[in-house]
Amino acid sequence: MADHSEEACRRVDVGISRVFELFGKRWTGPIVSVLMQRPVHFAELRRAIPGISERMLSDRLTELGAAGLVIREVDEGPPLRVAYRLTEAGTAMEPALKELGRWADTYLSPEAGGGC
């Protein structure tokens, strides 16, 4: 039976906490959003996200890779090119992220979150 004590109801949901530890970081959402469309080379991904530095993009991609959401694939070339794509776990986030996007369109003003 579920624990509905006052103490249990005040605890933060562990799963939600883990999600926001990752997705609460700046740039993570836009990176995943671009990768939901298709695999993308590093330079193309950087161009798709105005304002992100190469270092920050690399750091976020490393974090997403460590979380099992993104795979880095090297094409030896020439020229050598690196592409990124979502894993099965990353792709499984799409329905939830699209729903969050619909929620934002409905309830968040453009001033609150930087609409296009």
C-alpha positions in Angstrom: 0.0 0.0 0.0 1.3 3.5 -0.8 2.6 5.6 2.0 0.4 8.7 2.3 1.9 10.0 5.6 2.6 13.7 5.9 6.3 13.0 5.8 6.1 10.9 2.6 4.0 13.6 0.9 6.6 16.2 1.7 9.5 14.3 0.2 10.7 15.3 -3.3 10.1 12.7 -6.0 13.5 11.1 -6.6 12.9 10.4 -10.3 11.8 14.0 -11.0 14.8 15.3 -9.1 17.1 13.2 -11.3 15.4 14.4 -14.5 15.8 18.1 -13.5 19.4 17.6 -12.4 20.1 16.9 -16.0 17.4 18.9 -17.9 17.6 21.9 -15.5 21.0 22.8 -16.9 21.2 25.5 -19.6 21.4 24.2 -23.1 20.4 20.6 -22.4 16.8 21.0 -23.7 17.8 22.7 -26.9 20.4 20.0 -27.6 18.0 17.2 -27.1 15.4 19.0 -29.2 17.7 19.2 -32.2 18.8 15.6 -31.8 15.1 14.4 -31.7 14.9 15.4 -35.3 17.8 13.4 -36.5 21.5 12.6 -35.9 23.6 15.8 -36.2 27.3 16.6 -36.7 28.9 18.7 -34.0 29.3 21.8 -36.1 25.7 21.6 -37.4 24.5 21.2 -33.8 26.4 24.3 -32.7 24.9 26.3 -35.5 21.4 25.1 -34.6 21.8 26.5 -31.1 22.7 30.2 -31.2 24.8 31.4 -28.3 26.2 28.1 -27.2 30.0 27.8 -27.0 31.9 24.8 -28.4 33.1 24.0 -24.8 29.6 24.2 -23.4 28.2 22.0 -26.2 30.9 19.5 -25.7 30.3 19.4 -21.9 26.6 19.0 -22.3 27.0 16.2 -24.9 29.4 14.4 -22.6 26.8 14.6 -19.7 24.1 13.4 -22.0 26.3 10.5 -23.1 27.2 9.6 -19.5 23.4 9.5 -18.8 23.0 7.1 -21.6 20.9 9.4 -23.7 23.3 10.3 -26.5 25.8 8.4 -28.6 28.9 9.9 -30.2 29.8 8.5 -33.6 33.1 9.2 -35.3 33.3 9.2 -39.1 37.0 8.8 -39.9 36.6 10.7 -43.1 38.5 12.4 -44.5 37.6 14.8 -43.1 37.1 13.4 -39.6 33.6 14.3 -38.5 31.7 13.6 -35.2 28.0 13.1 -35.1 25.6 12.7 -32.2 22.3 10.8 -32.0 19.9 9.9 -29.3 19.9 6.4 -27.9 16.8 4.4 -27.4 16.5 5.9 -23.9 16.9 9.4 -25.4 14.3 8.8 -28.1 11.9 7.5 -25.4 11.9 11.0 -23.9 10.2 12.5 -27.0 6.5 12.2 -25.9 7.2 13.7 -22.5 9.3 16.6 -23.9 6.6 17.3 -26.6 4.0 17.4 -23.9 6.1 19.8 -21.8 6.4 22.0 -24.9 2.6 22.0 -25.4 2.2 22.9 -21.7 4.7 25.8 -22.1 2.8 27.1 -25.2 -0.4 27.1 -23.2 0.7 28.4 -19.8 4.0 30.3 -20.1 4.1 33.7 -21.6 6.8 34.4 -24.2 8.4 36.8 -21.8 8.8 34.0 -19.2 10.8 31.6 -21.4 12.0 33.1 -24.6 9.6 32.0 -27.3 10.6 32.5 -31.0 
